[in-house]
Amino acid sequence: MRVAQQRGFFFKTAPSYPNAPAGFLDYGPLGVALKARVIELWRRMLVKRDGMIEIDGAQILPKAVFEASGHLSSFTDPFVRCSKCGSVYRPDKLLEDKTGKAVPEKLGDSEYDSLMAKAGVKCSKCGSSLSGTTRFNMMFRVGIGPAGEEAYLRPETCQSIFVDFPLLFKTQRAKLPIGMAQVGRSFRNEIAPRQGLLRLRELNQAEVEVFFNPQKTDAPKFEWAKSEVLSFRMPAGKDSQMSIAEAIAAGVVPNALIGHYLALVTRFYEAAGVPRTSQRLRVLSDEDKAFYSKAAYDLEAKIATGWLELVACNYRGDYDLGGHEKASGTDFTVDDGGGKVLPHVFELSLGVDRSTYVVMELSMRGEGDRRTLALKPYLAPIQACVFPLVNKDGLQEKAQGIVADLREAFDVFYDESGSIGRRYARADESGVPVCITVDYDTLKDGTVTIRDRDTREQRRVPTSELASRLDAITRPPRLEGTVPEE
Ligand SMILES: [Zn+2]
């Protein structure tokens, strides 16, 4: 978090105002670039790999959409209020603080009240008694026009995919199964976002909704994934390594289609620098998943503070399309080889801010003042730094000339301040994979020194080769083994 702030990756919104509300985040220049590259890798490894279509929906949606989706009635968090000082808390968090034990997420209000009474929970600021549990809808309400017509900032990006589905399916001449994807902002008025950037009120999501015929969940396209071995955390708390084929046989994964997407998203994080050994799919129990959900998994990554959820993977059945069909009066069924079908949905809802943070944390090497951000070169915000060895005798001009040449195709940064050692250290901490140094030999023979961030090895190369070398270093990985054989 310190490197993120000091190097301009991200920081708390309105840093000049100490009392600014929590749960908002600003990205600085390196963060903007890192986030964009994480999204681009997701696009490459999921959206493009799978032939999905991508949309960019509005952030404000009419009330009717959230009536149909169930958000107006049930997108709520429980809270209690102090009778004296007015402080507001989530009862599950208070109980966890008091008892040190995890509290199930989906308890009813009266269940919270009896647990709170039993544990003797009081206001943690003033010690006074607390109100009974009530509910708070976490959507931000907005008024459209002078009349203030009721509308909401979307709490997740997926609703526009669902409501646009009939139009998109038709105009894009889609066939089932088809993935529809969207990257964008969502808004959740969290009661107490304490975990910094890990629980945001304004967040970036990358969501995929796969629409499919529940009678047709096996296809040659999914074969490759059956041998992929993934880590499952079973509801009883046991870890199990299983291939997708084994997981299907054991009833942990319902079908090959879902296995294919679980494996694809695992591959994406691997390519982003989250090793498979630091990933697991937490299988949600019936108590933990939504009532309409047929199967649900949280893809979690292991970071310094424990396991963190990055992607909610949810087999939602026909809940979404069925709900919007009923509420809008539009036909949401589509033709699938002769018969009409209301497609089922498998969703991969990915938290972009969390993922960007996890990629940074798991890339951090070294201790104390000597830190290296060993990002995959294709995710590095700055791909090369160019330094003149000394600031005289024409070396600066030579180095600036190299920057000008490379800038068209790469993100390069020119740095002439401080010792070479200090410049290398700054570049390492910012995740720059290659440093290029111009010295007196450059003036004689046109060669420069290039230094590798991770090995610190240096070698001399002709200036004319810089672009092709950088291109090779920063090229994203190929999707080996995931493309079906014809
Ligand atoms: Zn109080």
Residues whose N, C-alpha, C, O or C-beta is under 5 A from the ligand:
A	BS01	ZN	C82 K84 C85 G86 S87 C123 K125 C126 G127 S128
